Amino acid sequence: MTIAEIAASSTLGPRIRLPRAFRVNAGKACAEGTVRVSITSRALAEEFARAAGAAAEAFPVAMRIFAFDLRAGDEVLARAVESGLPLVVRRAGEIIVSFDVQATQAFEFADSKRPIYTHIPGFNIQRVPAAMRRPLSNLVQSLASRRGRNGGPEQYRRLPLTAFEFVTLLLGCVLAGAGVRGGRLFEWPGGKAAAFVSLHDIDTRGFLRRREKDPLYRVERKHGIRATWFVPTAISGDRREAVDFLLESGNEVGWHGYNHDHRLPFRPFAEQRVAMLRDSRFAQQANYPIGMRTPKLLKSNHLFDLLDRSCPVLRYDTSFLRGIVPYPLWVNGRRSRILEIPTTVPTDIAVFNNLHAVPRSRRPEAILEIQIARTRQLLEIGGLISIVTHPEKDLTERPELLDVYDRYLAFVRSCPNVWFATAGEVFTHWTSERAS
């Protein structure tokens, strides 16, 4: 067994802030696979559960565990539930980690299942009138949410941690000590406690016709919010004047596919759409760094591999709902150069459709309560507060949902020490070296 002391930043990254350094056991691996972690100290277990919204055992993590020779006086603070192997040990006041921390950064995702309607030649779901499309979409989402879910607000208490974030939060609690809250774990510019990013999906041409008169746009201007607006290239017409009012007011514009066709992640459409992106105004250097969000959050390893290898202007993505801070996107088992900036606050229409156990008249208030509760969780540990809305009459611009967003922004603006940024600014901060 080889044990060496390390600084948190050398293993966890320059934006991680842990209370103190720890030591690592880099001995021979004795087990590998997905395990559940049990925190043996009741005080530490309660602290972790309070911060994460669920017990440590609720977050299965793929790990490579090292052999560890326990000595008299060693205190095992965390162990693998299945094997009992020690994962975190206190020895003479020092904390020793006995698994490969860096390996937990690998992030794998399954390809989305291709919707049946995308096999119809020439058919684009966005061309179906919203009065017909939206009720059907809401019904499908509501029925899907009933399978394996309770349909109440409690389903949103658990943070959507990646394996690496789980380990970071676990170490934060352990290194702070029992009975002492670990505090904020991530670093933001100017010593800010957390970062806030507003993301918007423009699905149809209505928003670009309304421009400054759009209700959602006006709500954000009221609260002084600069946002990132994801626009399909076909909707903008590849004309800067279509989005100039956004750029000139300090907002950012990103890519939302070609025409919001849900075929984007699948062959041969991925190749066609990526080629269109490379030839579009979005690929110009003046728009760097450029980010994207896939329509309907449909994803594939093939799409991101294609973007990573052949489209250097694409630097970040916002299509994942897992994670509480940015992280490198892994594609086909390898780390890509694309940074994932996840959505961390539940989206209004998605929550509305999931709350089938809540009366419809009560759902808008429940949405606001859920969004504020998640935001408070993220503020406490210093995470990224990112939310997606849609400037569409049948989505966020429904009066009751627009009111929720207005009140939510008022709450966020009342929170002290928050960095308000665009997704591109978050990308620049997260990928730059730590200032000396």
VEXNULUM-118199 format. One record per residue (C-alpha): x, y, z; residue in one letter. Coordinates in steps of 0.5 Angstrom, whole numbers, plus 2048, in hexadecimal, padded with zeros to 3 digits. Each point is the difference from the previous one (the first is absolute). Layout:
N
XYZa/...
***
This chain:
436
800800800m/8038077FEt/7FD806803i/8028077FEa/7FD807802e/7FD8047FBi/7FC8077FFa/7F98007FEa/8018037FAs/8057FB7FDs/7FB7FB800t/7F9803800l/8028067FBg/801807801p/7F9803801r/7FF7FB806i/801803807r/8007FB806l/802801807p/8077FD800r/8047FB7FDa/8007F9800f/8047FA7FFr/7FF7FA7FBv/8017F9800n/8037FE7F9a/8017F9801g/7FE7FA7FCk/7F88007FEa/7FC7FA804c/7F98027FDa/7FD8037FAe/7F98027FFg/7FA804802t/7FF800807v/7FC804805r/803804805v/7FF7FF808s/802806804i/8017FD807t/800806804s/7F9802802r/801808800a/8047FF7F9l/7FA7FC7FDa/7FB805802e/8048067FEe/8017FD7F9f/7F97FE7FFa/7FE807802r/8048037FBa/7FF7FB7FAa/7F97FF802g/8007F8801a/8057FB804a/8077FE7FDa/7FD7F97FEe/7FB8037FBa/8068027FBf/8037FA7FDp/8078027FEv/8057FC7FBa/8067FF804m/8077FD800r/8027FE807i/8077FF803f/8027FB805a/801803807f/8037FE806d/7FC802806l/804801806r/7FE801807a/7FD807802g/7FE8017F8d/7F9802800e/7FC7FE7F9v/7FC8067FFl/7FD7FD7F9a/8007F97FDr/7FD7FD7FAa/7F97FD802v/8017F97FCe/8077FE802s/801804806g/8078037FEl/802806803p/8008067FBl/801806805v/8047FF806v/803805806r/8067FE802r/804804806a/7FC8067FEg/8018007F8e/7FB7FE7FBi/8027FA7FBi/7FC7FF7FAv/8017F87FDs/7FC8017F9f/8028037FAd/7FD807800v/8028027F9q/7FD7FA7FDa/7F9802803t/8008067FBq/7FE7FC7FAa/7F98017FEf/7FD7FB7FBe/7F98017FEf/7FB7FC7FBa/7FE8027FAd/7F88037FFs/7FB7FB7FDk/7FE8037F9r/7F9802800p/7FC7FC7FCi/7FD8077FCy/8078017FEt/8007FA7FBh/7FA8047FCi/8048037FAp/7FF808800g/7FC800806f/802805806n/7FD800806i/800807801q/7FC8027FAr/7FA7FD804v/7FC805803p/802802807a/7F87FF802a/8017F97FEm/8077FE801r/800803807r/7FB7FC803p/8027FA7FDl/807801803s/7FE802807n/7FC7F9800l/8067FC7FEv/804803805q/7FB800805s/7FF7F87FFl/8077FF800a/801803807s/7FB7FC803r/8057FA7FFr/8047FF806g/7FF807803r/7FC803805n/7FE8067FDg/801804806g/805806801p/8047FB804e/8037FD7FAq/8048067FFy/804800806r/8057FC7FEr/8068047FCl/8027FD7FAp/8077FF801l/8057FC7FCt/8047FB803a/806805800f/7FC805804e/7FD7FB804f/8077FF802v/802807801t/7FA801805l/8027FA804l/807803801l/7FD807801g/7FC7FD806c/8067FB802v/805806800l/7FC805804a/7FF7FB805g/7F97FD804a/7FC806802g/8038057FCv/7FD8027F9r/8057FF7FAg/7FE8067FDg/8008027F9r/8047FB7FCl/8018047F9f/8048067FEe/7FD8067FCw/8028077FEp/801805805g/7FF7FB806g/7F98007FEk/7FC7FB804a/7FD7FD7FAa/7FE8017F8a/7FA8017FDf/7FE7FF7F8v/7FA8017FDs/7FF7FB7F9l/7FA8017FBh/7FE7FB7FBd/7FD8047FAi/7FC7FA7FCd/7FC8057FBt/8018067FDr/7FB804804g/805802805f/8048047FAl/7FA8037FEr/7FE803806r/808802802r/800805806e/7F8800801k/8017F8802d/7FD7FF807p/8057FC802l/8068047FDy/7FC806804r/8007FC807v/8087FF7FFe/8018077FEr/7FC802807k/8057FC804h/8068027FCg/8017F97FEi/8057FF7FAr/7FE7F97FDa/8037FB7FBt/7FB7FE7FBw/8007FA7FBf/7FD8017F9v/8007FB7FAp/8048037FAt/7FA7FF7FCa/7FC805804i/805805801s/8017FF7F8g/807801802d/7FF808800r/804804806r/7FA8057FFe/7FB7FA803a/804800806v/803807801d/7FB802805f/8037FA805l/8078017FEl/800808801e/7FC7FF807s/8067FC803g/7FD7F97FEn/8037FA7FDe/7FD7FC7FAv/8027F8800g/7FE7FB7FBw/7F97FC801h/8017FB7FAg/7FE8027F9y/7F8801800n/7FE7FC806h/7FF7FA7FDd/8017FA805h/8047FC7FBr/807804802l/8037FB804p/7FF7FA7FBf/8047FE7F9r/8008037FBp/7FD806803f/805801805a/8058017FAe/7FC8057FCq/7FE804806r/807801803v/8038027F9a/7FA805800m/803803806l/8078007FEr/7FE8047FAd/7FB805804s/801806803r/8007FD807f/8077FD7FEa/8038077FFq/806802805q/7FC806802a/7FB7FB804n/8057FC803y/7FF7FC805p/7FA7FD7FDi/7FC7FB804g/7FA7FC7FEm/7FA7FD803r/7FC7FA7FCt/7F98007FEp/7FC7FC805k/8067FE804l/8017FB7FBl/8077FD800k/8057FB7FDs/8087FF801n/8008007F8h/7FE807800l/804803805f/8067FC7FDd/7FF8037FAl/800807803l/8067FF804d/8047FD7FAr/7FE8047FAs/7FD807803c/805803804p/7FB807801v/7FC7FC805l/803800807r/7FA7FF805y/7F97FC800d/7FA801805t/7FC7FA7FEs/8017FC806f/7FC800807l/8057FC804r/805804804g/801807804i/8068037FDv/8038007F9p/8047F97FEy/8047FE7FAp/7FB7FC7FCl/8027F87FFw/7FF7FD7F9v/8007F97FEn/8047FF806g/8058067FFr/801807803r/7FE8057FAs/802807800r/7F8802801i/7FE803807l/7FA7FE802e/7FC805804i/7FA7FD803p/7F9802801t/7FF800808t/7FA803802v/7FA7FC7FDp/7FC8037FAt/7F9803801d/7FC7FC7FBi/8047F9802a/7FE801807v/7F98027FEf/7FF7FA7FDn/8047FB805n/7FB803806l/7FA7FC7FEh/7FF7FF808a/7FF807801v/7FA8047FDp/8018047FAr/7FE806803s/8057FF806r/8067FE7FBr/8028077FEp/802801807e/8037FA801a/8048017FAi/803806804l/8017FD806e/8047FA7FDi/8048057FCq/802804806i/8017FA804a/8057FD7FBr/8038077FFt/802801808r/8037F9800q/8058027FAl/801807804l/8027FC806e/8057FC7FDi/8028057FAg/7FE7FC7FAg/7FD8037FAl/7F9803800i/7FE7FF7F8s/7F98007FEi/7FC7FF7F9v/7FA8037FEt/7FD8017F9h/7FD8067FDp/7FA7FD7FDe/7F9801801k/7FE7F9802d/8067FF805l/804805804t/7FB8067FDe/7FA7FD803r/7FE806805p/8007FB806e/8077FD7FEl/8038077FEl/7FE803807d/8047FA803v/8068027FDy/7FF807801d/7FF7FF808r/8067FB7FFy/8058057FDl/7FE805806a/8027FA805f/8077FF7FDv/8018087FFr/7FF800808s/8057FB801c/807803802p/8077FF7FDn/7FD7FC7F9v/8048017FAw/7FB8017FAf/8037FE7FAa/7FF7FD7F9t/8017F97FEa/8068027FCg/803804806e/7FF7FA804v/8047FC7FBf/806805800t/800800808h/8007F8800w/8057FF7FBt/805805802s/8067FF804e/7FF802808r/803808801a/806800803s/
***
